[in-house]
Amino acid sequence: MNEVEAAKQAYDVIIHMDEPRYWYFMIGSILIGYTVVQAFQKLTGARKERALRNLGIFMILICLVPLLYGLLSPDVTLNIHRNIPLHFCGINGWLVALNCFWKNQKVFTFSAFLGTIGGLHALLTPQLTIGDAPMILTHYYANHTAIVVIPIVMARAYGFRFPKWGWIWTYGVAAVLSTSVGVFNWYLNTFHPADITANYMYMWEAPKVDNPFVRNLAWPWYILPLHAALLLHLVVINFFYRWAMPLDALAEKSWAVRRFT
C-alpha cells in the first residue's frame, strides 16, 4: 500500500453492519432522538424557548468538536482538504444549530430536507471522512442524529412546514451549492495537491459505502443517480412534513398564523 492509499484509509472509515458499534450507535441515536422529540411535546412557553436555545448551544459545541479535536490532538494535522465542514451534513449541522435561535423559514426548509436525507443515509451507511477517533465518532452520530431530529422538533413543536414548491427550491440550491463545492475540490486537488484528496460533498469521487443509490460509475456519471435519488427523497420528505407530521395544539395555531399572513 502506497502512502497516498494509506492516508486515504486513515481518513475514510466505513462502519459496517456486522460491527457491534454500528448497532450501539444506531440504537442510541434512535432512542435519544425519540426522547428529545417527546420531551419538546411536554414543554410550553418560556421552558420550551429555553430548551430550544440550549439545544442550539449544544449543537454549536458539537459542530466545533472536529476543529477542537484537530487543534488539541498531537496526532492530528488539520487539513484544508478534509477538515472544512463543506459536506451537506456539516453545513446542516450549523444551520440547525443557528436556526434554534433564528427560527427562519428558509433555513428550516433547506435543513429539514437535506438534513433528513443526509442524516438518515449517514446513520444507515456510516462513512467518516476524518477518521474514527472516539471524539470524532461521537460527533458523527450526534451531528447526524441532530440534523434529522431538530427539524422534526421545529415542525411538531413550532409549526414549521414546507412551502408548496419548497422541494424544487431546495433541489436548485443543493445543485448550485454542490457544483460550486465540486469546483472547489478541483481547485484544491489541482493547485494544492496533497496526500489526501478533497472530496467535499463527494463531488470528486463517489462515497465508498454500500448504498443502492451509489453506483460504481466513473466521474461525473455517478453523480446522476445521486441527483435522481435526491429528487425522489425530496418528494417523499415533502409529503411527510406537509401532510403526515402531527402538530401539537400550540404549534398548529402557530402554523395557521404563519400560513395565512
Secondary structure, DSSP 8 states (H G I E B T S, - for coil): --HHHHHHHHH-EE--TTSHHHHHHHHHHHHHHHHHHHHHHT--HHHHHHHHHHHHHHHHHHHHHHHHHHHH-TT----TTTSS--SHHHHHHHHHHHHHHH--HHHHHHHHHHHHHHHHHHHHS-EESS---HHHHHHHHHHHHHHHHHHHHHHHHH-----TTHHHHHHHHHHHHHHHHHHHHHHHHHHS--SS---GGG-SS---S--TT-----TTTTHHHHHHHHHHHHHHHHHIIIII----HHHHHHHHHHHH-
